[in-house]
Amino acid sequence: MALLEVNGLGISFGGLRAVDDFTINIEKGMLYGLIGPNGAGKTTVFNMLTGVYRPNNGTIKLDGENLVGKSPAQICQTGVARTFQNIRLFKKMTVLDNVKVALHNETKYSLWTSMFRLPGYFKKEKEMDQRALDILAVFGLEGQAQVMASNLPYGQQRKLEIARALATNPKLLLLDEPAAGMNPNETAELMETIKLVRDKFDVTILLIEHDMKLVAGICEYLTVLNFGTELASGTPDVVLHDPAVVTAYLGE
């Protein structure tokens, strides 16, 4: 059984069919790419997978559990985390605290313990600090732990958003254009980091990306969307040379 099973997914906004009959199966541990021209429906798919939109039809299962109808918070607790095309950090919080916010998803202490700063509070906070630093170290950000998120360079903000998503301990990590706005050197570094994340955290990754060099360099399988429907699926070397895919990206 695949980790993620999506069958016949569709959604309409008014009279516009934004996504139609979308089907995808992703095995545990895969690094899978969802690509397509602007407006193809890629982010809409992410929004349905994470509960932001409820599909009009179709099914979404993670490890056999139905996700349709669950709230974004419930889906996160089930094991799905995401980043966004436009960075959404807590910019007036430190790098460390951005990650610790996500760790509260699984670290608990009572209101009483928190209010009166009982020993259990300091123990849990120390554990979260170390866990957050361990995650930041994967991205080379442990040295910026006390820096305000707004003061990080753009490329590091992108990495911090991925680090925060990983702190929820997901089974499936959705990356929405992780290399957007990065220069070639930053993109090359990010490619290696994403591979490391997949292996170190034993997480399955589905990403949206327009940088074809990144897609070809790290994705094991691709699905191409165009006008909300599947145009092609297969390995990168086959899909990226498909005449229909080339036409969709470049025009006639």
RODO-2510 file (C-alpha; in nm, 4 decimals, decimal comma):
residues 252
     n   res          X          Y          Z
     1     m     0,0000     0,0000     0,0000
     2     a     0,1293     0,3449    -0,0947
     3     l     0,1840     0,6032     0,1795
     4     l    -0,0297     0,8573    -0,0092
     5     e    -0,3200     0,7407    -0,2232
     6     v    -0,5171     1,0078    -0,4097
     7     n    -0,7930     0,8976    -0,6450
     8     g    -1,0263     1,0998    -0,8688
     9     l    -0,9657     1,4257    -0,6824
    10     g    -1,1506     1,7287    -0,8159
    11     i    -1,2610     2,0754    -0,7136
    12     s    -1,4494     2,3613    -0,8791
    13     f    -1,4660     2,7301    -0,7949
    14     g    -1,7886     2,8684    -0,9374
    15     g    -1,7975     2,7440    -1,2950
    16     l    -1,4210     2,6822    -1,3125
    17     r    -1,2971     2,3257    -1,2792
    18     a    -0,9607     2,3934    -1,1132
    19     v    -0,8558     2,0293    -1,0708
    20     d    -1,0237     1,7314    -1,2360
    21     d    -0,9802     1,3585    -1,1733
    22     f    -0,6370     1,3925    -1,0144
    23     t    -0,4868     1,0577    -0,9149
    24     i    -0,1482     0,9934    -0,7611
    25     n     0,0129     0,7181    -0,5529
    26     i     0,3359     0,7835    -0,3657
    27     e     0,5331     0,5074    -0,1964
    28     k     0,6986     0,5623     0,1406
    29     g     1,0400     0,7271     0,1068
    30     m     0,9876     0,8633    -0,2446
    31     l     1,0910     1,2071    -0,3606
    32     y     0,8082     1,2959    -0,5994
    33     g     0,7618     1,6066    -0,8128
    34     l     0,4380     1,7764    -0,9157
    35     i     0,5087     2,0190    -1,1979
    36     g     0,3223     2,2219    -1,4558
    37     p     0,2820     2,5754    -1,5941
    38     n     0,1518     2,8606    -1,3806
    39     g    -0,2174     2,8138    -1,3056
    40     a    -0,2081     2,4383    -1,3709
    41     g    -0,3635     2,3565    -1,0313
    42     k    -0,0570     2,2430    -0,8367
    43     t    -0,1041     2,4575    -0,5261
    44     t    -0,4770     2,3798    -0,5347
    45     v    -0,3831     2,0127    -0,5037
    46     f    -0,1627     2,0957    -0,2021
    47     n    -0,4500     2,2909    -0,0480
    48     m    -0,6774     1,9886    -0,0819
    49     l    -0,4146     1,7519     0,0603
    50     t    -0,3763     1,9748     0,3670
    51     g    -0,7439     2,0509     0,4294
    52     v    -0,7397     2,4161     0,3232
    53     y    -0,9866     2,3228     0,0490
    54     r    -1,2321     2,0350     0,0670
    55     p    -1,2513     1,8527    -0,2678
    56     n    -1,5855     1,8183    -0,4442
    57     n    -1,5029     1,4584    -0,5233
    58     g    -1,2302     1,2005    -0,4844
    59     t    -1,0399     1,0423    -0,1975
    60     i    -0,7177     1,1194    -0,0112
    61     k    -0,5635     0,8525     0,2110
    62     l    -0,2433     0,8681     0,4152
    63     d    -0,1322     0,5278     0,5399
    64     g    -0,4857     0,4102     0,4694
    65     e    -0,6493     0,6862     0,6754
    66     n    -0,9017     0,9100     0,4988
    67     l    -0,8065     1,2794     0,5136
    68     v    -1,1061     1,4298     0,3336
    69     g    -1,3146     1,6331     0,5760
    70     k    -1,0394     1,6744     0,8358
    71     s    -0,9218     2,0206     0,9372
    72     p    -0,5674     2,1411     0,8553
    73     a    -0,4696     2,0916     1,2215
    74     q    -0,6027     1,7345     1,2219
    75     i    -0,4225     1,6564     0,8965
    76     c    -0,0992     1,7949     1,0421
    77     q    -0,1403     1,5654     1,3435
    78     t    -0,2023     1,2749     1,1062
    79     g     0,1410     1,3348     0,9536
    80     v     0,1270     1,5904     0,6708
    81     a     0,3328     1,9119     0,6812
    82     r     0,3894     2,1772     0,4178
    83     t     0,5745     2,4910     0,3209
    84     f     0,4303     2,7733     0,1114
    85     q     0,5223     2,9440    -0,2126
    86     n     0,5268     3,2731    -0,0216
    87     i     0,7291     3,2349     0,2981
    88     r     0,5117     3,2336     0,6111
    89     l     0,7489     3,2532     0,9047
    90     f     0,6863     3,4196     1,2397
    91     k     0,9230     3,6986     1,1461
    92     k     0,9207     3,8720     1,4868
    93     m     1,0281     3,5510     1,6583
    94     t     1,3751     3,3992     1,6707
    95     v     1,4858     3,1197     1,4417
    96     l     1,4812     2,8815     1,7385
    97     d     1,1315     2,9816     1,8480
    98     n     0,9951     2,9368     1,4953
    99     v     1,0925     2,5702     1,5154
   100     k     0,9794     2,5320     1,8780
   101     v     0,6302     2,6500     1,7856
   102     a     0,5970     2,3431     1,5641
   103     l     0,7409     2,1145     1,8334
   104     h     0,4504     2,2015     2,0624
   105     n     0,2494     1,9776     1,8290
   106     e     0,3918     1,6775     2,0152
   107     t     0,5410     1,8187     2,3377
   108     k     0,2917     1,8746     2,6171
   109     y     0,2916     2,0157     2,9673
   110     s     0,0013     2,1318     3,1783
   111     l    -0,1165     2,4912     3,2111
   112     w    -0,0376     2,4710     3,5816
   113     t     0,3194     2,3583     3,5095
   114     s     0,3633     2,6430     3,2602
   115     m     0,2090     2,9176     3,4756
   116     f     0,4170     2,8408     3,7840
   117     r     0,7335     2,7393     3,6003
   118     l     0,7488     2,4023     3,7723
   119     p     1,0483     2,1707     3,7092
   120     g     0,8568     1,9846     3,4398
   121     y     0,8273     2,3076     3,2396
   122     f     1,2025     2,3687     3,2305
   123     k     1,2704     2,0050     3,1474
   124     k     1,0351     2,0123     2,8487
   125     e     1,1676     2,3496     2,7311
   126     k     1,5248     2,2206     2,7452
   127     e     1,4254     1,9123     2,5462
   128     m     1,2531     2,1292     2,2848
   129     d     1,5538     2,3615     2,2617
   130     q     1,7823     2,0665     2,1886
   131     r     1,5425     1,9098     1,9408
   132     a     1,5014     2,2419     1,7597
   133     l     1,8801     2,2916     1,7456
   134     d     1,9250     1,9397     1,6071
   135     i     1,6782     2,0164     1,3272
   136     l     1,8371     2,3550     1,2554
   137     a     2,1801     2,1898     1,2321
   138     v     2,0626     1,9886     0,9307
   139     f     2,0152     2,3219     0,7511
   140     g     2,3278     2,4887     0,8902
   141     l     2,1131     2,7309     1,0889
   142     e     2,2037     2,6372     1,4465
   143     g     2,4399     2,9360     1,4633
   144     q     2,1495     3,1713     1,3872
   145     a     1,9197     3,0255     1,6547
   146     q     1,8781     3,3560     1,8397
   147     v     1,8516     3,5706     1,5255
   148     m     1,5115     3,7165     1,4398
   149     a     1,3640     3,5261     1,1470
   150     s     1,3090     3,8537     0,9578
   151     n     1,6851     3,9190     0,9656
   152     l     1,7814     3,5987     0,7868
   153     p     1,8829     3,6154     0,4197
   154     y     1,6081     3,5003     0,1842
   155     g     1,7611     3,1592     0,1145
   156     q     1,7945     3,0847     0,4842
   157     q     1,4339     3,1860     0,5447
   158     r     1,3354     2,9232     0,2899
   159     k     1,5373     2,6634     0,4800
   160     l     1,3873     2,7717     0,8131
   161     e     1,0377     2,7163     0,6791
   162     i     1,1296     2,3587     0,5845
   163     a     1,2900     2,3082     0,9271
   164     r     0,9731     2,4274     1,0992
   165     a     0,7604     2,1892     0,8912
   166     l     0,9891     1,8992     0,9845
   167     a     0,9464     1,9790     1,3535
   168     t     0,5885     1,8466     1,3338
   169     n     0,7406     1,5020     1,2668
   170     p     0,5566     1,4427     0,9365
   171     k     0,5253     1,1265     0,7335
   172     l     0,4649     1,3357     0,4202
   173     l     0,6333     1,6712     0,3577
   174     l     0,4863     1,8996     0,0907
   175     l     0,7273     2,1603    -0,0451
   176     d     0,5689     2,4401    -0,2509
   177     e     0,8411     2,5849    -0,4774
   178     p     1,1216     2,5558    -0,2195
   179     a     1,3793     2,7067    -0,4569
   180     a     1,1696     3,0100    -0,5568
   181     g     1,3835     3,3245    -0,5582
   182     m     1,7095     3,1398    -0,4932
   183     n     2,0259     3,1856    -0,6968
   184     p     2,1891     2,8840    -0,8667
   185     n     2,4339     2,8206    -0,5814
   186     e     2,1554     2,8308    -0,3228
   187     t     1,9443     2,5986    -0,5374
   188     a     2,2269     2,3452    -0,5699
   189     e     2,2762     2,3501    -0,1924
   190     l     1,9024     2,3115    -0,1373
   191     m     1,8942     2,0033    -0,3629
   192     e     2,1456     1,8290    -0,1388
   193     t     1,9614     1,9413     0,1746
   194     i     1,6288     1,8016     0,0514
   195     k     1,7910     1,4646    -0,0185
   196     l     1,9451     1,4692     0,3292
   197     v     1,6108     1,5572     0,4870
   198     r     1,4396     1,2643     0,3125
   199     d     1,7023     1,0177     0,4355
   200     k     1,7701     1,1561     0,7847
   201     f     1,4072     1,2084     0,8837
   202     d     1,2656     0,9068     0,6953
   203     v     1,0067     1,1340     0,5372
   204     t     0,8333     1,1100     0,2004
   205     i     0,8494     1,4322    -0,0039
   206     l     0,6132     1,5734    -0,2647
   207     l     0,7299     1,9006    -0,4139
   208     i     0,6074     2,1635    -0,6554
   209     e     0,8872     2,3302    -0,8440
   210     h     0,9514     2,5345    -1,1590
   211     d     1,3294     2,4898    -1,1522
   212     m     1,3689     2,1996    -1,3929
   213     k     1,7328     2,1450    -1,2970
   214     l     1,6275     2,0858    -0,9372
   215     v     1,3386     1,8612    -1,0430
   216     a     1,5583     1,6514    -1,2713
   217     g     1,8303     1,6338    -1,0070
   218     i     1,6320     1,5031    -0,7108
   219     c     1,2883     1,3721    -0,8120
   220     e     1,2420     1,0010    -0,8736
   221     y     0,9018     1,0375    -1,0373
   222     l     0,6978     1,3235    -1,1800
   223     t     0,3379     1,4084    -1,2535
   224     v     0,2655     1,7019    -1,4825
   225     l    -0,0546     1,9031    -1,4452
   226     n    -0,1976     2,1301    -1,7130
   227     f    -0,5314     2,3104    -1,6787
   228     g    -0,6091     2,0976    -1,3742
   229     t    -0,5668     1,7586    -1,5414
   230     e    -0,2783     1,5152    -1,5652
   231     l    -0,0713     1,5658    -1,8766
   232     a     0,2016     1,3087    -1,8140
   233     s     0,3577     1,0906    -1,5434
   234     g     0,6818     0,8986    -1,5275
   235     t     1,0510     0,9273    -1,4519
   236     p     1,2090     1,2717    -1,5058
   237     d     1,4128     1,1683    -1,8092
   238     v     1,0956     1,0545    -1,9875
   239     v     0,8549     1,3265    -1,8715
   240     l     1,0810     1,6253    -1,9291
   241     h     1,1334     1,5213    -2,2914
   242     d     0,7670     1,4512    -2,3598
   243     p     0,6587     1,6780    -2,6515
   244     a     0,3261     1,7553    -2,4810
   245     v     0,5082     1,8674    -2,1657
   246     v     0,7534     2,0813    -2,3623
   247     t     0,4620     2,2448    -2,5458
   248     a     0,2749     2,3122    -2,2212
   249     y     0,5764     2,4942    -2,0784
   250     l     0,7047     2,6712    -2,3867
   251     g     0,3982     2,7033    -2,6076
   252     e     0,3722     2,6049    -2,9701
***
